[in-house]
Amino acid sequence: MFPNLDPLLHSELRLAVMSLLMSADEAEFPYIKEQTGATAGNLSVQIEKLSTAGYIEVEKTFKGKKPCTICRVTPTGLKAFEDYVKTLKNYLEVGKK
């Protein structure tokens, strides 16, 4: 029996956020919003869930007088993402047999 897919990462938007962050050192909120097509409110909620789980760190700063939110994957998030992909690959291999 295979382990279950991480339900936190199995959400389409959270998986998209993690995938984006895996390919970049960090990303600002507007970039993530643009790339995922999410609304600001929904994206904020999903980023908070990933942050609470320790999968990403969120830095709130300013660019001039404008607020700037920067997201980065944590080591915990990296492991969770790698485990998720490995589990998914295992499921796909079973389908080929």
N, C-alpha and C positions, 0 to 999 in steps of 0.2 A: 504494500500500500504506500502510495506517495504521500508526503506531507501536504497539508492544505496550502493553497496559495495565500499569501499574506493579504487579509481582507483590506488592510489599510492601503496597500499598493494596488489592489485589484480594482479600485475605483478609477474610471477612465481619466478624470482630470488630475487626480493625485499621481497616477502613473505618468501622465504627460509632463507634469511638473518635474517629477524625479528624472525622467528621461532627458529633459532639457538640461537640468542641472548636472547630470552625469557627463554631458559633453562640454560643459563650461566650468570654469573655476567658481564663477558666481554669476548671478543674473539679477537685474533690477525688475521690480514688480511690473512696470509697463511693458517690458520686453516679454515677460512670461505671459502676461495678459494677451498681448498681440499674437504670440505664437500659438497659444492654446485656444484663442477665441472665446475665452471665458468672460463672464461679467466680473467686474471688480469685486462685488459682494461675494459671489460664489468662490472666486479665487482666494479671497482673504480667508474665508472659512476653511478651505482645503489646505492652505499654507499653515494656518494655525494648527490643524490636525497633525500635519507632518512635523511641525515644530514641537508640539506637545509630546509626540512619540519619540522625539530625539533624532528624527531622520534628517532634518535640515535645521540650520541655524538662521535666524532672521536678525539682520542688523538694521535698525532704524536710525537714519542720519538725515542730514540736510545737504542739498546742493544749492548753495546760496540761501535763499529763504524758503525754498520748496522742500517738502519732506521727500525722502528717498528711502525705499525699502529694498534691501539687498538680501538675497537668499543664497545659501551655500549648502551642499550636502555634507553631512557629518560622517565620521567613520561608521557609526551605527547605521546610518542611512545607506552608505555604500554597501555594507554587508547585507542589509535587508534587500536591497535592489539586486545584488548578485545572487542571493538565495532565491529570490522570486524568479529571476530569469532561468536559473538552473532547474528549479521545480517545473517551470513551464516547458523547458526543453525536454525534461523527463516525460511529461505528459504527451508531448508531441511524438517522442520516440515510440511510446507504447502504441500510438495510433498507426504507426508504420508497420508494426509487426502483425 
